[in-house]
Amino acid sequence: MALVLVGMLGVPASAAAKPEKEAFLYFEMPSGMESIPLAGLPDLTGLTLVLTDNAGFTKRFLLPDQSDLLHYAFSDSDGTGSMDVTTSYGVDNAGIVAHYETKNEDYIATNKLTIIPFDTSFMWTGPSQFTSELTQGQAQKVTISQKHKAQGFVFTTTEYGWYSFNITGDTTSHPYIVVRRHNVHDESQIVHSLDFNCSYAHSVSLQLDANETVYVAAATLGGYYTGSYNITAAPAVLSLPKETIKARYHGIVPWSEILANTTYEPRDLKIALSSGGSNPLTGEGWNAEKRGEYPVTILAPTETGEEASFNVNVEYDVLQWLCVILLGGFIWLQWTPFKA
């Protein structure tokens, strides 16, 4: 395992009930991986978080298998802790906040993690790479057998409109796709890539002309993983659940559930407001802000004129009803936080 030292954990100056000790934070990485890639979020998948003071205290925690890791809670026989990551798209560093607490000591630290931009250069090399054709509506299997390898495809539209390039099948290999228009070798061309800031995104969608050819590069996140998955190219679809969704008041219905059959990117969609306006989809789900049974409308990009609705039935759960009946909860329930 290659060790990459990230930095020293700074101890807050504020007083604490337990003594705080200076420690170091670094990640143990798989063999052949020398730095952490950034693809909207730093890719910490499969790494081991190590906390140590180089004086007898050392803790190792294997990070979970998810590429959108922003928060991780951990524990062992000695104590509990958590790690939080903060970053913004396009920034080449991330803030790391680590906390570990035992019965007698409290380790708290913040630091910046230096990461490298997600390198897509290997995805666009070689003219022979883009010879396989994507057929509209037909799944194309992508197999990545070596790290830092990519497969290239060519797709030609049949008519003007919005198209989606959708990842399907096995996604455990951390699949990644990028679409480039006009000239595959022109690095000045804008690329349209999967949105790693959104954990429920599974497609790239964009508006294309009739008989337009685009190039699709398929790889795995950061080029550090192998595996296989499927991609499809077809007109973008806005498809919402037909059955009524039940939710508790101030509950959150995951967008991943609502948009499971939709192939527009979430960032291309908006939620209609009762006032007549609209807001982009935010957070990880739809917030049940009012009780009752009613439709919720999702809008596709304006030029399509496309929209669809799903029905919800929002009611108090048992505890909320008890609060309303016994404690006059109807007065303050509107101020309770939203939670899944």
KOLNU-851670 format. One record per residue (C-alpha): z, x, y. Coordinates in steps of 0.25 Angstrom, whole numbers, padded with zeros to 4 digits, always signed. Example, Ala and Ser with C-alpha at 12.3 -4.5 7.8 and 13.67 -1.06 7.14 Angstrom:
BEGIN
+0031+0049-0018+0029+0055-0004
//
This chain:
BEGIN
+0000+0000+0000-0004+0005+0014+0007+0004+0024+0003+0001+0038+0014+0003+0048+0014-0008+0059+0025-0005+0068+0040-0005+0070+0047-0018+0071+0054-0019+0085+0068-0025+0085+0071-0036+0096+0081-0032+0106+0088-0045+0105+0101-0045+0098+0102-0051+0084+0113-0056+0075+0108-0046+0064+0105-0031+0067+0090-0028+0068+0084-0015+0063+0071-0008+0066+0060-0009+0056+0045-0007+0053+0035-0017+0050+0022-0013+0042+0013-0019+0031+0009-0014+0018-0006-0016+0016-0015-0017+0003-0022-0004+0000-0034-0002+0008-0029-0010+0020-0026-0002+0032-0024-0012+0043-0022-0026+0046-0034-0035+0050-0034-0045+0060-0043-0058+0058-0036-0067+0068-0023-0064+0062-0018-0051+0056-0021-0051+0041-0008-0048+0034-0011-0054+0021-0006-0047+0009+0002-0036+0017+0016-0033+0015+0025-0033+0027+0036-0022+0027+0048-0021+0035+0056-0008+0035+0066+0000+0043+0063+0013+0035+0078+0013+0033+0080+0005+0020+0075-0009+0025+0061-0012+0020+0055-0026+0017+0041-0030+0011+0035-0043+0012+0021-0047+0006+0014-0055+0016+0007-0068+0011-0007-0070+0007-0012-0077+0020-0021-0071+0030-0016-0079+0042-0002-0074+0041+0006-0076+0054+0020-0078+0049+0027-0074+0036+0041-0077+0032+0047-0068+0021+0061-0066+0013+0067-0058+0003+0081-0056-0003+0086-0049+0009+0081-0058+0020+0070-0066+0027+0059-0062+0037+0046-0066+0044+0034-0060+0050+0026-0066+0061+0012-0062+0066+0006-0065+0080-0007-0062+0085-0019-0068+0092-0034-0067+0088-0041-0054+0091-0028-0046+0094-0027-0033+0086-0012-0034+0084-0002-0044+0079+0012-0046+0082+0022-0045+0070+0036-0051+0070+0044-0048+0058+0058-0053+0055+0067-0050+0043+0081-0054+0042+0092-0050+0032+0107-0054+0031+0111-0043+0040+0099-0038+0047+0087-0044+0055+0074-0037+0057+0065-0043+0068+0052-0036+0073+0039-0038+0081+0028-0028+0081+0012-0028+0083+0004-0026+0071-0009-0019+0074-0021-0025+0066-0036-0022+0065-0046-0032+0070-0053-0039+0058-0065-0030+0055-0077-0039+0052-0087-0027+0053-0088-0025+0038-0092-0040+0037-0105-0038+0044-0111-0025+0039-0124-0024+0031-0136-0033+0032-0137-0036+0018-0123-0042+0018-0128-0055+0025-0138-0060+0014-0131-0071+0007-0133-0084+0012-0123-0095+0014-0128-0109+0010-0123-0120+0018-0112-0128+0011-0112-0118-0001-0100-0110-0004-0103-0095-0004-0093-0086-0012-0088-0073-0005-0083-0062-0013-0076-0050-0007-0074-0039-0017-0070-0028-0008-0062-0026+0004-0070-0026+0017-0082-0032+0011-0089-0045+0016-0100-0054+0012-0110-0059+0022-0118-0072+0022-0129-0079+0030-0129-0094+0033-0140-0102+0040-0137-0115+0046-0145-0128+0043-0142-0135+0057-0135-0134+0070-0120-0136+0069-0106-0131+0065-0105-0123+0052-0093-0118+0045-0091-0106+0036-0080-0110+0027-0071-0102+0017-0068-0109+0004-0063-0106-0009-0053-0094-0012-0047-0089+0001-0036-0080-0004-0045-0068-0001-0044-0071+0014-0058-0074+0017-0065-0072+0030-0078-0076+0036-0086-0072+0048-0098-0079+0054-0108-0072+0063-0120-0078+0070-0134-0072+0074-0133-0058+0070-0124-0053+0059-0125-0038+0064-0122-0042+0079-0107-0038+0081-0107-0045+0094-0110-0059+0088-0097-0068+0087-0092-0070+0073-0085-0082+0068-0074-0079+0059-0063-0086+0051-0051-0089+0060-0038-0082+0055-0030-0088+0066-0031-0101+0058-0025-0101+0044-0033-0114+0040-0047-0110+0045-0056-0108+0033-0070-0108+0040-0079-0102+0051-0087-0113+0059-0097-0111+0070-0109-0119+0077-0122-0114+0072-0137-0117+0075-0147-0123+0066-0153-0112+0056-0143-0101+0062-0139-0090+0053-0125-0084+0053-0118-0073+0045-0105-0075+0037-0097-0063+0033-0086-0066+0023-0075-0056+0020-0060-0057+0018-0049-0055+0029-0049-0041+0035-0058-0037+0024-0046-0033+0015-0047-0044+0004-0056-0047-0007-0059-0060-0014-0069-0072-0013-0070-0085-0006-0081-0095-0002-0088-0098+0011-0097-0110+0014-0106-0112+0026-0109-0126+0031-0108-0136+0043-0094-0137+0048-0086-0149+0043-0075-0156+0049-0068-0164+0038-0053-0169+0038-0044-0176+0028-0048-0190+0025-0034-0194+0020-0023-0197+0030-0014-0184+0032+0001-0187+0032+0010-0179+0041+0024-0179+0046+0027-0181+0061+0026-0167+0068+0020-0162+0055+0008-0152+0054-0004-0155+0045-0011-0142+0042-0025-0140+0047-0029-0133+0034-0026-0147+0028-0034-0155+0038-0046-0145+0039-0047-0142+0024-0061-0148+0024-0065-0144+0038-0074-0132+0039-0074-0131+0055-0065-0120+0059-0052-0125+0064-0054-0118+0078-0067-0126+0079-0059-0139+0078-0051-0148+0087-0041-0159+0086-0044-0171+0095-0033-0176+0104-0029-0191+0107-0032-0187+0122-0046-0185+0119-0046-0169+0119-0044-0160+0108-0036-0147+0104-0040-0136+0094-0033-0136+0081-0021-0127+0082-0009-0123+0073-0010-0125+0058-0011-0140+0058-0011-0154+0064+0002-0158+0071+0007-0172+0068+0011-0175+0083+0012-0190+0081+0015-0201+0071+0006-0211+0065-0007-0211+0057-0019-0207+0065-0032-0198+0065-0033-0184+0070-0047-0180+0075-0052-0166+0073-0064-0161+0081-0075-0152+0077-0082-0143+0088-0086-0152+0100-0101-0150+0098-0101-0156+0084-0094-0169+0088-0087-0169+0075-0073-0174+0072-0065-0179+0061-0051-0185+0059-0040-0185+0049-0029-0195+0049-0014-0192+0049-0001-0200+0046+0011-0194+0054+0025-0199+0051+0039-0195+0052+0044-0188+0039+0058-0192+0033+0066-0183+0041+0059-0187+0054+0061-0202+0051+0076-0199+0049+0077-0192+0062+0070-0204+0069+0079-0214+0062+0092-0207+0062+0091-0198+0074+0081-0204+0084+0071-0193+0080+0060-0200+0086+0065-0195+0100+0063-0180+0096+0054-0179+0084+0042-0177+0093+0048-0164+0097+0050-0159+0083+0041-0147+0079+0028-0148+0071+0029-0143+0057+0021-0144+0044
//
